[in-house]
């Protein structure tokens, strides 16, 4: 039965200073499910491991045939998409209002997806790290674009009520990069097997999950909207501040984009892939990209899937998201690289889905989907 209900309104009730929801929506169906998981043996019995909590809402007036699946980044939960720490609408509400069925996932071991000992070591970031990377990078100036950051709704410093709401939702993350990716690949595949074809929206850490999910189910992933996806290819980057700005970190992505296998033509082992670094960066404020040595192996399962990468003006990703785009193109995956500043959207950091102009950015993503996905 169709009924009138508020949409993802729990976040706006967290503290009395936030505004009421802008509107109510007619929702035909809402609920949750757990995707994936398998039984493992423990010291006193069998336990379920690897399952992901997924919250969904389906509008009564559905105008897009494909649902959108949202997967959060490192240290976050699905709450990144269901509201903002100052009580405004999030991307889940926006896409629901646009007529999409929306599925919001908590990664295995995160949020309402139980954290298990067999996932290995975890890490939780201190407030100072969150300030530097997410909420107030303009103060630390660790990368050239950081000074352009203006869109966080508040000071971005511990003690500010908006920061405190955001920091309260930060969660431990599984340390092992391969373990994160394997768990989320399997949970994402299980979700798509259950709900059918979908658009996958990833952010940050989960960018490294979108590629293997699509690689495993190229018939079900109809598009990938990668919002500042985990990168850059091959090597991580260390941010040092001026004047040197960047240094190569460890080579965490043996498969170019991921630590878990991807399907390249004629490749059965990551040892068969060979990489090299640009001699000179494309611009002084950008990192030197890593790419495949020619002739480049092609990502055979991904090359038929529409991909867009969305990069903000002031994030640390502004220095290297172009590398991910170039790597995909070299491997045969046509993609659209969107610098938001080129669309007149300025001042955003990495957590753009929470910032003051978050719905303006959601509109850019929706426009790309509407133009690309049929």
The 8 nearest C-alpha neighbors of each residue, nearest first, counted from 0:
[[1, 2, 27, 28, 26, 59, 3, 25],
 [2, 0, 27, 26, 59, 3, 25, 28],
 [1, 3, 25, 4, 0, 26, 27, 59],
 [2, 4, 25, 24, 26, 1, 5, 23],
 [5, 3, 23, 24, 2, 6, 25, 26],
 [6, 4, 23, 8, 24, 7, 3, 22],
 [5, 7, 8, 23, 4, 24, 92, 26],
 [8, 6, 9, 81, 5, 10, 92, 82],
 [7, 9, 6, 10, 11, 5, 20, 12],
 [10, 8, 12, 11, 7, 13, 6, 82],
 [9, 11, 12, 8, 13, 82, 86, 7],
 [12, 10, 86, 9, 13, 8, 17, 19],
 [11, 13, 10, 9, 14, 15, 8, 17],
 [14, 12, 11, 10, 15, 9, 17, 86],
 [15, 13, 12, 16, 17, 11, 86, 10],
 [14, 16, 17, 12, 13, 18, 11, 19],
 [17, 15, 14, 18, 85, 86, 13, 12],
 [16, 18, 86, 15, 85, 14, 11, 19],
 [19, 17, 86, 20, 16, 11, 87, 15],
 [18, 20, 21, 11, 17, 86, 12, 87],
 [21, 19, 22, 18, 8, 11, 87, 88],
 [22, 20, 19, 23, 88, 87, 18, 5],
 [23, 21, 20, 24, 5, 6, 19, 88],
 [22, 24, 5, 4, 6, 25, 3, 21],
 [25, 23, 26, 5, 4, 3, 6, 22],
 [24, 26, 3, 59, 2, 58, 4, 27],
 [27, 25, 58, 59, 28, 57, 24, 2],
 [26, 28, 59, 1, 58, 57, 25, 2],
 [29, 27, 57, 26, 56, 30, 58, 1],
 [30, 28, 56, 55, 57, 27, 31, 26],
 [29, 31, 55, 54, 56, 28, 32, 53],
 [32, 30, 54, 53, 55, 33, 52, 29],
 [31, 33, 53, 52, 34, 54, 30, 55],
 [32, 34, 52, 51, 53, 50, 35, 31],
 [35, 33, 190, 51, 50, 186, 189, 32],
 [36, 34, 186, 50, 189, 49, 51, 33],
 [37, 35, 50, 49, 48, 47, 34, 38],
 [36, 38, 47, 48, 49, 39, 35, 50],
 [37, 39, 47, 46, 45, 48, 40, 36],
 [38, 40, 46, 45, 47, 41, 37, 48],
 [41, 39, 45, 44, 46, 38, 42, 43],
 [40, 42, 44, 43, 45, 39, 46, 38],
 [41, 43, 44, 40, 45, 46, 39, 117],
 [44, 42, 41, 45, 40, 46, 39, 38],
 [43, 45, 41, 40, 42, 46, 39, 38],
 [44, 46, 40, 39, 41, 38, 47, 43],
 [47, 45, 38, 39, 40, 48, 41, 44],
 [48, 46, 38, 37, 36, 39, 45, 49],
 [47, 49, 36, 37, 50, 38, 46, 39],
 [50, 48, 36, 107, 182, 35, 37, 51],
 [49, 51, 36, 35, 34, 107, 48, 33],
 [52, 50, 107, 112, 34, 33, 106, 105],
 [51, 53, 33, 112, 105, 104, 111, 32],
 [54, 52, 104, 32, 31, 103, 33, 51],
 [55, 53, 31, 103, 102, 30, 104, 32],
 [56, 54, 102, 29, 101, 30, 31, 103],
 [55, 57, 29, 101, 28, 100, 58, 30],
 [56, 58, 100, 28, 27, 26, 29, 101],
 [59, 57, 26, 27, 60, 61, 25, 100],
 [58, 60, 27, 26, 25, 61, 57, 1],
 [61, 59, 58, 62, 98, 25, 26, 27],
 [60, 62, 98, 58, 63, 59, 99, 100],
 [61, 63, 98, 60, 64, 99, 97, 58],
 [62, 64, 99, 65, 98, 61, 66, 100],
 [65, 63, 62, 66, 61, 99, 100, 197],
 [66, 64, 197, 63, 196, 67, 198, 99],
 [67, 65, 100, 197, 99, 101, 198, 68],
 [66, 68, 198, 101, 197, 199, 102, 100],
 [67, 69, 102, 199, 200, 103, 198, 101],
 [70, 68, 200, 103, 201, 104, 102, 199],
 [71, 69, 201, 104, 205, 200, 103, 68],
 [72, 70, 202, 76, 77, 75, 205, 201],
 [71, 73, 204, 203, 205, 202, 75, 74],
 [74, 72, 204, 75, 172, 203, 71, 205],
 [73, 75, 170, 169, 172, 171, 72, 76],
 [74, 76, 73, 169, 72, 71, 170, 79],
 [77, 75, 78, 105, 110, 71, 79, 109],
 [76, 78, 105, 79, 104, 103, 80, 71],
 [77, 79, 81, 80, 76, 82, 75, 168],
 [80, 78, 77, 81, 76, 82, 71, 75],
 [79, 81, 90, 89, 78, 91, 82, 77],
 [82, 80, 78, 89, 91, 7, 79, 90],
 [83, 81, 89, 88, 80, 10, 87, 86],
 [82, 84, 353, 86, 87, 85, 89, 88],
 [83, 85, 164, 165, 86, 161, 82, 353],
 [86, 84, 83, 161, 87, 17, 152, 164],
 [85, 87, 11, 17, 83, 84, 18, 82],
 [88, 86, 83, 82, 85, 89, 20, 11],
 [89, 87, 82, 92, 83, 86, 90, 93],
 [90, 88, 82, 81, 80, 91, 92, 83],
 [89, 91, 93, 80, 92, 94, 361, 81],
 [92, 90, 81, 80, 93, 94, 89, 95],
 [93, 91, 95, 90, 94, 89, 96, 88],
 [92, 94, 90, 96, 95, 91, 97, 89],
 [95, 93, 97, 96, 91, 99, 92, 90],
 [94, 96, 99, 92, 98, 97, 93, 91],
 [95, 97, 93, 94, 98, 92, 99, 24],
 [98, 96, 94, 95, 99, 93, 62, 63],
 [97, 99, 61, 62, 95, 96, 63, 60],
 [100, 98, 95, 63, 66, 94, 97, 101],
 [99, 101, 57, 66, 56, 95, 58, 67],
 [100, 102, 67, 55, 56, 66, 99, 68],
 [101, 103, 55, 68, 54, 67, 69, 53],
 [104, 102, 69, 54, 53, 77, 68, 55],
 [103, 105, 53, 70, 77, 52, 106, 69],
 [104, 106, 77, 76, 52, 110, 109, 51],
 [105, 107, 109, 51, 108, 104, 183, 112],
 [108, 106, 51, 112, 109, 49, 50, 105],
 [114, 107, 109, 113, 112, 106, 115, 110],
 [110, 108, 106, 112, 107, 105, 114, 111],
 [111, 109, 112, 76, 105, 108, 113, 170],
 [110, 112, 113, 52, 109, 105, 51, 108],
 [113, 111, 107, 51, 52, 109, 108, 110],
 [112, 114, 108, 111, 115, 109, 107, 110],
 [108, 115, 113, 109, 112, 116, 107, 118],
 [116, 114, 117, 118, 113, 108, 48, 119],
 [115, 117, 118, 119, 114, 120, 108, 121],
 [116, 118, 119, 115, 48, 114, 120, 39],
 [119, 117, 116, 115, 173, 120, 178, 114],
 [120, 118, 117, 116, 121, 173, 175, 174],
 [119, 121, 174, 173, 118, 122, 175, 116],
 [122, 120, 173, 174, 172, 171, 119, 123],
 [121, 123, 171, 172, 174, 173, 124, 120],
 [124, 122, 171, 170, 172, 125, 121, 74],
 [123, 125, 128, 122, 126, 129, 171, 74],
 [126, 124, 127, 128, 129, 123, 130, 166],
 [125, 127, 129, 128, 130, 124, 157, 166],
 [126, 128, 130, 125, 129, 131, 157, 124],
 [129, 127, 131, 130, 126, 125, 124, 132],
 [128, 130, 126, 132, 133, 127, 131, 134],
 [129, 131, 134, 135, 127, 128, 133, 132],
 [132, 130, 136, 128, 129, 135, 139, 133],
 [133, 131, 129, 136, 130, 128, 134, 135],
 [132, 134, 129, 130, 349, 131, 350, 135],
 [133, 135, 155, 130, 151, 136, 132, 129],
 [136, 134, 155, 130, 137, 131, 138, 133],
 [137, 135, 131, 138, 145, 139, 132, 140],
 [136, 138, 146, 145, 140, 135, 139, 148],
 [137, 139, 136, 140, 135, 131, 146, 145],
 [138, 140, 136, 141, 137, 131, 135, 145],
 [141, 139, 137, 145, 142, 138, 136, 240],
 [140, 142, 240, 139, 238, 239, 244, 145],
 [143, 141, 240, 140, 145, 144, 244, 238],
 [142, 144, 145, 284, 140, 141, 146, 244],
 [143, 145, 313, 146, 142, 147, 314, 312],
 [146, 144, 137, 313, 147, 136, 140, 142],
 [145, 147, 137, 148, 144, 140, 313, 143],
 [148, 146, 313, 145, 346, 144, 149, 137],
 [147, 149, 346, 313, 146, 347, 145, 137],
 [150, 148, 346, 151, 147, 347, 345, 348],
 [149, 151, 347, 355, 346, 354, 148, 152],
 [150, 152, 354, 153, 149, 134, 355, 155],
 [153, 151, 355, 354, 150, 161, 154, 85],
 [154, 152, 155, 151, 161, 159, 162, 160],
 [153, 155, 156, 159, 152, 135, 151, 162],
 [156, 154, 134, 135, 162, 153, 130, 151],
 [157, 155, 154, 159, 162, 130, 158, 135],
 [156, 158, 159, 162, 163, 126, 155, 130],
 [159, 157, 160, 163, 156, 162, 161, 155],
 [158, 160, 162, 157, 161, 156, 163, 154],
 [161, 159, 163, 162, 158, 164, 153, 157],
 [162, 160, 164, 163, 84, 85, 159, 153],
 [161, 163, 165, 159, 155, 164, 160, 157],
 [162, 164, 160, 166, 165, 161, 167, 159],
 [165, 163, 161, 167, 84, 162, 166, 160],
 [164, 166, 162, 163, 167, 84, 168, 161],
 [165, 167, 163, 169, 168, 164, 162, 126],
 [168, 166, 164, 165, 169, 163, 170, 162],
 [167, 169, 166, 165, 170, 75, 164, 76],
 [170, 168, 166, 74, 75, 167, 165, 171],
 [169, 171, 74, 75, 168, 123, 172, 109],
 [172, 170, 123, 122, 121, 74, 173, 169],
 [173, 171, 121, 122, 74, 174, 123, 170],
 [172, 174, 121, 175, 120, 179, 122, 119],
 [173, 175, 121, 120, 172, 122, 176, 119],
 [174, 176, 178, 177, 173, 179, 119, 120],
 [175, 177, 179, 178, 174, 180, 258, 173],
 [178, 176, 180, 258, 179, 175, 259, 181],
 [179, 177, 175, 181, 180, 176, 182, 118],
 [180, 178, 176, 182, 177, 181, 183, 175],
 [179, 181, 177, 183, 178, 208, 182, 184],
 [180, 182, 184, 178, 183, 179, 177, 185],
 [183, 181, 185, 179, 180, 184, 49, 178],
 [184, 182, 186, 180, 185, 181, 187, 208],
 [185, 183, 212, 181, 187, 182, 186, 208],
 [184, 186, 188, 183, 182, 187, 189, 181],
 [187, 185, 35, 183, 189, 188, 184, 34],
 [188, 186, 190, 184, 189, 185, 183, 212],
 [187, 189, 185, 191, 190, 186, 212, 184],
 [188, 190, 35, 186, 192, 187, 191, 34],
 [191, 189, 187, 193, 34, 188, 192, 186],
 [192, 190, 195, 194, 193, 188, 189, 187],
 [193, 191, 189, 190, 195, 194, 188, 219],
 [192, 194, 190, 191, 195, 189, 34, 188],
 [195, 193, 191, 192, 190, 196, 197, 66],
 [194, 196, 191, 192, 193, 219, 197, 190],
 [197, 195, 219, 220, 221, 191, 65, 194],
 [198, 196, 66, 65, 220, 67, 221, 219],
 [197, 199, 67, 222, 221, 220, 223, 68],
 [200, 198, 68, 223, 67, 224, 69, 197],
 [201, 199, 224, 69, 225, 68, 223, 70],
 [202, 200, 225, 70, 206, 205, 226, 69],
 [203, 201, 226, 72, 205, 228, 206, 71],
 [202, 204, 228, 229, 72, 227, 206, 205],
 [205, 203, 72, 229, 73, 206, 207, 202],
 [206, 204, 208, 72, 207, 201, 202, 203],
 [207, 205, 228, 229, 201, 209, 208, 204],
 [206, 208, 205, 229, 257, 209, 210, 204],
 [209, 207, 205, 206, 180, 210, 184, 211],
 [208, 210, 212, 206, 207, 211, 213, 201],
 [209, 211, 213, 212, 208, 207, 214, 206],
 [212, 210, 214, 213, 208, 209, 184, 215],
 [213, 211, 184, 209, 215, 214, 210, 188],
 [212, 214, 217, 216, 210, 211, 215, 220],
 [213, 215, 211, 300, 212, 216, 217, 301],
 [214, 216, 212, 213, 211, 217, 188, 300],
 [217, 215, 213, 218, 219, 214, 212, 220],
 [218, 216, 213, 220, 219, 214, 300, 215],
 [217, 219, 216, 220, 221, 196, 213, 215],
 [220, 218, 196, 216, 217, 221, 197, 195],
 [221, 219, 217, 197, 213, 222, 196, 198],
 [220, 222, 198, 197, 219, 304, 196, 305],
 [223, 221, 305, 198, 304, 220, 306, 199],
 [222, 224, 306, 199, 225, 200, 198, 305],
 [223, 225, 200, 307, 306, 226, 199, 308],
 [226, 224, 308, 201, 228, 223, 200, 307],
 [225, 227, 202, 309, 228, 308, 201, 224],
 [226, 228, 203, 310, 309, 202, 225, 316],
 [229, 227, 206, 203, 225, 226, 202, 230],
 [230, 228, 203, 204, 206, 207, 231, 227],
 [231, 229, 232, 228, 323, 235, 320, 256],
 [230, 232, 323, 319, 322, 235, 234, 320],
 [231, 233, 256, 255, 230, 234, 323, 289],
 [232, 234, 252, 255, 250, 251, 253, 289],
 [235, 233, 250, 249, 248, 251, 232, 247],
 [234, 236, 248, 249, 231, 247, 250, 251],
 [237, 235, 248, 247, 246, 238, 234, 245],
 [236, 238, 246, 248, 245, 247, 239, 235],
 [239, 237, 245, 141, 244, 240, 142, 236],
 [240, 238, 244, 141, 245, 237, 241, 243],
 [241, 239, 141, 244, 142, 238, 140, 242],
 [242, 240, 244, 243, 239, 141, 142, 143],
 [241, 243, 244, 240, 239, 245, 143, 142],
 [242, 244, 241, 245, 240, 239, 246, 238],
 [245, 243, 240, 239, 241, 238, 242, 142],
 [246, 244, 238, 237, 243, 239, 236, 286],
 [247, 245, 237, 236, 248, 238, 244, 239],
 [248, 246, 236, 237, 235, 234, 249, 245],
 [247, 249, 235, 236, 237, 234, 246, 250],
 [248, 250, 234, 251, 235, 247, 236, 233],
 [251, 249, 234, 233, 252, 235, 248, 253],
 [250, 252, 249, 234, 253, 233, 258, 235],
 [253, 251, 258, 233, 257, 255, 254, 256],
 [252, 254, 258, 255, 269, 251, 233, 257],
 [255, 253, 257, 252, 269, 256, 258, 260],
 [254, 256, 233, 252, 232, 253, 257, 290],
 [257, 255, 232, 254, 252, 233, 207, 230],
 [258, 256, 252, 254, 259, 207, 255, 253],
 [257, 259, 252, 177, 253, 254, 251, 176],
 [260, 258, 257, 177, 180, 261, 254, 181],
 [261, 259, 254, 262, 258, 257, 269, 211],
 [260, 262, 211, 263, 214, 254, 259, 298],
 [261, 263, 298, 299, 300, 264, 214, 260],
 [264, 262, 298, 297, 266, 299, 296, 265],
 [263, 265, 297, 266, 299, 296, 298, 262],
 [264, 266, 263, 267, 296, 262, 297, 271],
 [267, 265, 263, 264, 268, 271, 262, 269],
 [266, 268, 265, 269, 271, 263, 262, 270],
 [269, 267, 270, 271, 266, 272, 260, 254],
 [268, 270, 271, 272, 254, 253, 267, 266],
 [271, 269, 268, 272, 273, 253, 267, 254],
 [270, 272, 269, 268, 266, 273, 267, 265],
 [273, 271, 270, 269, 274, 291, 254, 296],
 [272, 274, 292, 291, 271, 275, 270, 290],
 [275, 273, 291, 292, 290, 289, 272, 276],
 [274, 276, 289, 290, 292, 291, 277, 273],
 [277, 275, 289, 288, 290, 278, 287, 274],
 [276, 278, 287, 279, 288, 289, 280, 275],
 [277, 279, 276, 280, 287, 288, 275, 281],
 [280, 278, 277, 287, 281, 282, 276, 288],
 [279, 281, 287, 282, 286, 285, 277, 283],
 [280, 282, 279, 285, 283, 287, 286, 284],
 [281, 283, 280, 285, 284, 286, 279, 287],
 [284, 282, 285, 280, 281, 286, 279, 143],
 [283, 285, 282, 143, 318, 286, 144, 142],
 [286, 284, 318, 282, 283, 280, 319, 281],
 [285, 287, 280, 319, 318, 288, 245, 284],
 [288, 286, 280, 277, 279, 276, 285, 289],
 [289, 287, 322, 277, 276, 286, 290, 280],
 [288, 290, 276, 275, 232, 277, 233, 274],
 [291, 289, 274, 275, 326, 276, 288, 292],
 [292, 290, 274, 295, 273, 275, 293, 289],
 [291, 293, 274, 273, 275, 295, 294, 290],
 [294, 292, 295, 291, 296, 273, 274, 290],
 [293, 295, 292, 296, 291, 297, 329, 330],
 [296, 294, 293, 291, 292, 330, 297, 329],
 [295, 297, 263, 330, 264, 294, 298, 272],
 [296, 298, 330, 263, 331, 264, 299, 295],
 [299, 297, 263, 330, 301, 300, 262, 302],
 [298, 300, 297, 263, 301, 302, 264, 262],
 [301, 299, 214, 298, 302, 217, 262, 303],
 [302, 300, 304, 303, 298, 299, 214, 332],
 [301, 303, 332, 304, 331, 299, 300, 298],
 [302, 304, 301, 305, 300, 332, 217, 299],
 [303, 305, 301, 302, 222, 221, 306, 217],
 [306, 304, 222, 223, 334, 303, 307, 221],
 [307, 305, 334, 223, 222, 224, 304, 335],
 [306, 308, 335, 224, 334, 336, 225, 223],
 [307, 309, 225, 336, 226, 337, 335, 224],
 [310, 308, 226, 337, 227, 338, 336, 225],
 [311, 309, 338, 227, 339, 317, 337, 308],
 [312, 310, 339, 347, 314, 313, 338, 348],
 [311, 313, 340, 347, 346, 317, 345, 314],
 [314, 312, 144, 145, 348, 148, 147, 347],
 [315, 313, 348, 349, 316, 317, 311, 312],
 [314, 316, 317, 318, 142, 313, 145, 349],
 [317, 315, 314, 318, 319, 320, 227, 310],
 [318, 316, 315, 314, 319, 312, 320, 310],
 [317, 319, 285, 316, 286, 315, 284, 320],
 [318, 320, 321, 316, 322, 317, 231, 286],
 [321, 319, 322, 323, 316, 317, 227, 318],
 [320, 322, 324, 319, 323, 325, 336, 318],
 [323, 321, 325, 320, 288, 319, 324, 326],
 [324, 322, 326, 320, 321, 325, 231, 232],
 [323, 325, 321, 327, 322, 326, 328, 336],
 [324, 326, 322, 328, 327, 323, 329, 321],
 [327, 325, 323, 329, 328, 324, 290, 322],
 [326, 328, 332, 330, 324, 325, 329, 323],
 [327, 329, 332, 325, 331, 330, 333, 326],
 [328, 330, 326, 331, 327, 325, 295, 332],
 [331, 329, 297, 327, 328, 298, 332, 296],
 [330, 332, 328, 297, 329, 302, 333, 298],
 [333, 331, 302, 328, 327, 330, 334, 301],
 [332, 334, 328, 331, 302, 327, 306, 305],
 [335, 333, 306, 307, 332, 336, 305, 324],
 [334, 336, 307, 308, 337, 306, 333, 324],
 [337, 335, 308, 307, 324, 309, 334, 338],
 [338, 336, 309, 339, 308, 310, 335, 307],
 [337, 339, 310, 340, 341, 311, 309, 336],
 [338, 340, 342, 344, 311, 341, 337, 310],
 [339, 341, 344, 343, 345, 342, 338, 312],
 [340, 342, 339, 343, 338, 344, 337, 345],
 [343, 341, 339, 340, 344, 338, 337, 363],
 [342, 344, 340, 341, 345, 339, 338, 346],
 [345, 343, 340, 339, 342, 346, 341, 360],
 [346, 344, 340, 347, 312, 343, 339, 311],
 [345, 347, 148, 149, 147, 150, 312, 313],
 [348, 346, 150, 311, 313, 148, 312, 351],
 [349, 347, 314, 313, 350, 351, 148, 311],
 [348, 350, 314, 351, 133, 347, 311, 315],
 [351, 349, 352, 348, 353, 133, 354, 134],
 [350, 352, 354, 353, 349, 348, 347, 357],
 [351, 353, 357, 350, 354, 90, 89, 80],
 [354, 352, 83, 351, 350, 357, 355, 79],
 [355, 353, 151, 351, 357, 150, 356, 352],
 [354, 356, 150, 357, 152, 151, 353, 351],
 [355, 357, 359, 358, 354, 360, 150, 351],
 [358, 356, 352, 354, 360, 359, 355, 351],
 [359, 357, 361, 360, 356, 362, 90, 93],
 [358, 360, 362, 356, 361, 357, 363, 344],
 [361, 359, 363, 358, 362, 357, 364, 356],
 [362, 360, 358, 364, 363, 359, 365, 357],
 [361, 363, 365, 359, 360, 364, 366, 358],
 [364, 362, 366, 360, 361, 365, 367, 359],
 [363, 365, 361, 367, 362, 366, 368, 360],
 [366, 364, 362, 368, 367, 363, 369, 361],
 [365, 367, 369, 363, 364, 368, 362, 370],
 [366, 368, 370, 364, 365, 369, 371, 363],
 [369, 367, 365, 371, 372, 366, 370, 364],
 [368, 370, 366, 367, 371, 372, 365, 373],
 [369, 371, 367, 368, 366, 372, 373, 365],
 [372, 370, 368, 369, 367, 373, 305, 222],
 [373, 371, 368, 369, 370, 222, 221, 305],
 [372, 371, 369, 370, 368, 221, 64, 65]]
